[in-house]
Amino acid sequence: MGDSRDSAFKLSNKEFKFICDFVYDVAGIVLGDSKREMVYRRLTRVIRERKLPTFSDYCILLKENPEKEKNYFINAITTNLTSFYREKHHFDYLASHEFPALLERNKRSKRIRLWSSASSTGEEPYSLAITAFKSFSSVLSNWDIKILATDIDSNVLSTAKAGVYQQNRIEDVPKAIQESFFKKGTGNNENKVRVTDNVKSLITFKQLNLLHEWPMKGPFDVIFCRNVIIYFDKATQQDLFERYYNMLAPGGLLMLGHSENLGNYQRYFENVGRTIFRKPK
């Protein structure tokens, strides 16, 4: 039986299990029964776009052409819910405590590296970049300060790179930040805003599956991994925490989402704030 009462498409238990297994194999994401309605809605759009008659036909397509179809499939199935300054306490902690400390701690190397590891449509890395720009404005000209923003979804990365948003996306952003770091109007569209070039220049956007090899060398002073760990099973979570730990500089911070925790890996970190964890120096 399908999960929709109004559509001719039906999603059988066998097909749902295949889709869940495929998502896990490709991206390490765990989909339970609670996600069935979401999977149904998102894949119904996909099979219509592919002009296929049934979910069974789409499962066959995934089996026969997994490499060709998997990026499109993952883009369709992954969740990308974000906003500017989401979980504001993280940015407040960076501005009031961590970034001033980094200016002292890294004064010999004059190097700072920040990573938004599940950057979605860009609101998180841009919030991070604006916070960094304000904190490091006095040294930007002679320090090496860079932000890496990665995501598995190529579509949301394209949006992030463009840095263009509907005006209502920044309604809750303080007016002073709106006026300093966003330009109103893009072309003939007065209902959109564009992130200023001085902020965009701090960020490099790259596609990355967190379960695959990480080509960057690090170390990073701050890593954001928010609201993504919940999609992985416990073993994968612990493996990722170990990889994040190894990628952090001594004293570096790992930021998790509001409903996430380190589990057994907590013993390797110091908890310094709400879902803020420090690697020992």
Secondary structure, 3 states (H helix, E strand, C coil): CCCCCCCCCCCCHHHHHHHHHHHHHHHCCCCCHHHHHHHHHHHHHHHHHCCCCCHHHHHHHHHHCHHHHHHHHHHHHCCCCCCCCCCHHHHHHHHHHHHHHHHHHCCCCCEEEEEECCCCCCHHHHHHHHHHHHHHCCCCCCCEEEEEEEECCHHHHHHHHHCEEEHHHHCCCCHHHHHHHEEEEECCEEEEEEECHHHHCCEEEEECCCCCCCCCCCCEEEEEECCCHHHCCHHHHHHHHHHHHHHEEEEEEEEECCCCCCHHHHHHCEEEECCEEECCC
